[in-house]
């Protein structure tokens, strides 16, 4: 599987994410194997789309390298992040998903960057 995120200037376009016309809009192309998707986005949403795509690709690559099943891995990560957050006093629900911010703090504390506190 090959994934690509390309971007080029696309003048006077309406952002498909926020519905606002931006003079400096972008067309972001996301391609995976033989499927390509072109999105007209404002600069803010173009950056956000690229960041989320990269986060997702990095996470899935890490999971694949470890041989983890995505659903099991997601549940395990959520459980670990929740326990870590509660132990450090972060507000977190007892069930459901946890915020991306907490996941990033958890990963940062386990990557040798120290322990974050609320």
C-alpha positions in Angstrom: 0.0 0.0 0.0 1.3 3.4 -0.9 -0.2 6.5 0.6 0.6 10.0 -0.6 -0.5 13.4 0.6 0.2 16.1 -2.0 -0.9 19.7 -2.0 -1.0 22.5 -4.6 -2.4 26.1 -4.7 -6.0 26.3 -5.9 -7.1 29.9 -6.1 -10.6 31.0 -5.2 -11.9 27.7 -3.9 -14.4 26.9 -1.2 -13.1 24.7 1.6 -14.9 21.4 1.7 -14.4 21.2 5.5 -15.7 24.6 6.6 -17.6 25.8 3.5 -15.8 29.2 3.4 -14.2 30.5 0.2 -10.5 31.2 0.7 -8.3 33.1 -1.8 -5.4 30.9 -0.8 -7.2 27.6 -0.8 -5.5 24.3 -1.5 -6.3 21.0 -3.2 -5.0 18.2 -1.1 -4.6 14.9 -3.0 -4.7 11.7 -0.9 -3.8 8.6 -2.8 -3.7 5.0 -1.6 -2.8 2.3 -4.1 -5.1 3.0 -7.1 -7.6 5.3 -5.3 -7.0 9.0 -5.2 -9.1 11.7 -3.5 -8.8 15.5 -4.2 -10.1 17.7 -1.4 -10.4 21.5 -1.7 -9.3 22.9 1.7 -8.4 26.2 3.3 -4.8 26.4 4.6 -5.9 25.5 8.2 -7.8 22.4 7.1 -5.1 21.4 4.6 -2.5 21.3 7.5 -4.9 19.5 9.7 -5.7 16.8 7.1 -2.0 16.2 6.5 -1.3 15.9 10.2 -4.1 13.5 10.8 -3.2 11.3 7.9 0.4 11.2 9.0 -0.6 10.4 12.6 -2.8 7.6 11.3 -0.2 6.2 9.0 2.5 6.2 11.7 0.2 4.6 14.3 -0.8 1.8 11.8 2.8 1.2 10.8 3.8 0.9 14.4 1.0 -1.6 15.0 1.8 -3.6 12.0 5.5 -3.8 13.0 4.4 -5.1 16.4 1.9 -7.6 14.9 -1.0 -6.0 16.7 -4.6 -6.3 15.6 -6.0 -2.7 15.3 -9.2 -3.3 17.4 -7.3 -5.1 20.2 -4.5 -2.5 20.1 -7.0 0.4 20.3 -8.8 -1.1 23.3 -5.5 -1.9 25.0 -4.1 1.6 24.4 -7.3 3.2 25.6 -7.2 1.1 28.8 -3.6 1.9 29.4 -4.0 5.7 28.7 -7.1 5.8 31.0 -5.2 4.1 33.9 -2.2 6.4 33.4 -4.4 9.5 33.3 -6.3 8.6 36.4 -3.1 7.9 38.3 -1.8 11.4 37.4 -5.1 13.3 38.2 -6.3 13.9 34.6 -10.0 14.1 34.2 -11.1 11.1 32.1 -14.3 9.2 31.7 -14.6 5.6 33.0 -15.7 4.3 29.6 -15.5 5.3 26.0 -12.7 6.9 24.1 -10.0 9.1 25.5 -8.8 12.4 24.0 -6.0 12.6 21.4 -4.2 15.0 23.8 -4.2 12.4 26.6 -2.9 9.7 24.2 -0.1 12.0 23.1 0.8 12.9 26.7 0.8 9.1 27.5 3.1 8.3 24.6 5.4 11.2 25.4 5.8 10.0 29.0 6.7 6.5 27.7 9.1 7.8 25.1 11.6 9.0 27.7 10.4 12.6 27.5 9.4 12.6 31.2 6.1 12.4 33.0 3.4 15.0 32.2 1.2 16.4 34.9 -2.1 18.2 34.6 
